[in-house]
Structure formats: C-alpha cells, structure tokens
Amino acid sequence: SQKIEQNSEALNIQEGKTATLTCNYTNYSPAYLQWYRQDPGRGPVFLLLIRENEKEKRKERLKVTFDTTLKQSLFHITASQPADSATYLCALDEGGGNKLTFGTGTQLKVEL
Amino acid sequence: EAGVVQSPRYKIIEKKQPVAFWCNPISGHNTLYWYLQNLGQGPELLIRYENEEAVDDSQLPKDRFSAERLKGVDSTLKIQPAELGDSAVYLCANRGGSGNTIYFGEGSWLTVV
C-alpha cells in the first residue's frame, strides 16, 4: 500500500501570504488525488480532486498541482486568511475509486 | 440535502465494556465507510460497504470489532470489549453514484478509561 507523507510540523504564515502544503507518496501514481480540510472536532471536508492526467486544478483561492514524476502534490492557498487555519489532509485512491488512503495531515495557522 | 449523521458524538466507557456507533448516510449514497482516526493522524479505513455487502474489511480487528449495514442504509460499528487503545474518533463516510468525493460525518469520539 501507499506511504503518504505530509509535513508533520505546523505551518505558520501571515495573513495575505500564500500557503503551500506538500504531499509526497512512495509507490505507484494513483488515478487521482484529493485534498480535504479538517477543523478541530469535525470530520474532513472535501476541497479538490486532481486526476493523474491533470497538472493543475484551481478553485477560488485554492490551487492543486500533481507531478507524477516527482510523486508529489502541492496545495496552495493564496491570499490566506485566519479562517483558513485548519488541518489539510491529502488522500490517494488505492481501489479504483473506492478506497482512499490518507496522509497524516498538515496543520496550517494563518496569523494576523 | 442532509449530510452524514453519526451518534453518539461523544462516549466515555470503561475498558472491557461494549460500545456501539451508529451512522445514517446520505440518501442514495451506496458506498459506506468506517474510518478510525487517532489524534494527529489521518483517517484509516476499517471497513467499506457497497450497499449491504462488506467488500473490504481487511483492516477491521475482527476479534473485537464488528459492523453491519442492514438493508444497505444505516450502519452500526461495535466494539466488544473495548480496550484503552481504542480511544479515537470513529468516522463514517459515504460516496455516492459515480462521484469520487467522500462525505464524512462529524465523527464519534470514544474515550476508554
């Protein structure tokens, strides 16, 4: 099964800056990769999905890239706001769309 | 559209006691998952249902954990007997139709003392 690595240390950035979170995987490239947001005491919430044949996906202030050569996805939040503070989870498909394997998540803190 | 509903939200039990968690999925979403999430970790799959059939339960510790999904709708996850190491969040999730998005409930927080 896949080993998924996300920065275990919290990422602290200033409001208005761009936050960049990293997700690295070790084995085969999945058909798609997803990013979720999780607030304390809540379940994960889906943000974006990117397929293996897509280089980049955008949604409002969010951007995801997928590099199958580097086995890496980057998740960007532009013009970050304190409300963006949360844990962000990367998830890879390992079952043809039926099984997601999650990383440990990276905690983002956006400070005023 | 109502989301995934889980209960109880919080449960504190003594070790060796049984506990059960209930999940009411989004209507029409046939794929149901139970995930376990430890503090500071990502969710880990316990079991996946397609309608009422458990199609992947390879990660479910069957000596003490059991799950059922009667009539392919609501699902229950049971632990008997609970151990201290079972303290975690138990998340129910759904996927419906041809979409790949998984919708999570708020989770059931278990503390075993």
Interface residues (C-beta under 8 A of the other chain):
Chain A: I4 Y32 Q34 G41 R42 G43 P44 V45 F46 L49 L89 A91 D93 G95 G97 N98 K99 L100 T101 F102 G103 T104 G105
Chain B: V4 T31 G40 Q41 G42 P43 E44 L45 R48 E50 V55 D56 L91 A93 R95 N100 T101 I102 Y103 F104 G105 E106 G107 W109
